[in-house]
Amino acid sequence: MLNNFIFDLDGTIINSSKEVMICFEKAFAKANYPIDKSRLTHNIIGPPLPEIVKLIAPEIDKINLDKVVNNFHQIYDYDENDISEIYAGMYEFLCSLKQSGKRIFMATYKPDFPTQRIIKQFKLNMFDEVYTIDKFGENITKAQMINMIIDKYDLKKEETVMIGDAASDVISAREAGVRGIGVLWGYGEDKTNLINNSDTVVKTINELEENICKLINI
């Protein structure tokens, strides 16, 4: 039986791709660093911020990388006109899990400040706790987040699942010894690694709900 649910944020709960691409373009422009704008696609979203910068500009040096990262934070973290969208049906699904007495958590590579802004924007205050990449001052991995949640709340691993749109989400779940459900509506066109490393793969939120209902009743 499943009782504990850990969700990724970007590409799983919200679609922030348009917002993120706009902010990256502004961040590089502010650093006066030219880029190939064709690299600004949703396929790059998912890894920690410095890794995304390198995907956009593979030859970038450390000084300019730091400039772009800082610029991005200044632009994105405080954007009051964020055009991100929550995936249709996700809010209701999260509420239904909470109302049924399940524990739900968030584990994201997004820093805490913009994560809290998004939680407020989309009224995502139903989570028992939110784990961000910088929650404890130093960057932590998804596997570490999952293990910290399990240890803090004394959860049973066989009752816990990680849900995300990136291969890193389900690989982290496996490293932590819990189930991993891969969702196909998120970022990236090649879902091979996600599919190969997931215990279950779903195409829609309705399908996710159906699969979870089955697992809850095992």
HELIX and SHEET records of a PDB file:
HELIX    1   1 SER A   17  LYS A   30  1                                  14    
HELIX    2   2 LYS A   37  ARG A   39  5                                   3    
HELIX    3   3 HIS A   42  ILE A   44  5                                   3    
HELIX    4   4 LEU A   49  ILE A   56  1                                   8    
HELIX    5   5 LYS A   62  TYR A   76  1                                  15    
HELIX    6   6 MET A   90  GLN A   99  1                                  10    
HELIX    7   7 ASP A  112  GLN A  121  1                                  10    
HELIX    8   8 LYS A  142  TYR A  153  1                                  12    
HELIX    9   9 LYS A  157  GLU A  159  5                                   3    
HELIX   10  10 ALA A  167  ALA A  176  1                                  10    
HELIX   11  11 THR A  192  ASN A  197  1                                   6    
HELIX   12  12 ILE A  205  ILE A  216  1                                  12    
SHEET    1   A 6 GLU A 129  THR A 132  0                                        
SHEET    2   A 6 ARG A 103  THR A 108  1                                        
SHEET    3   A 6 ASN A   4  PHE A   7  1                                        
SHEET    4   A 6 THR A 160  GLY A 164  1                                        
SHEET    5   A 6 ARG A 179  VAL A 183  1                                        
SHEET    6   A 6 THR A 200  VAL A 202  1                                        
SHEET    1   B 2 ILE A  14  ASN A  15  0                                        
SHEET    2   B 2 GLU A  85  ILE A  86 -1                                        
END                                                                             
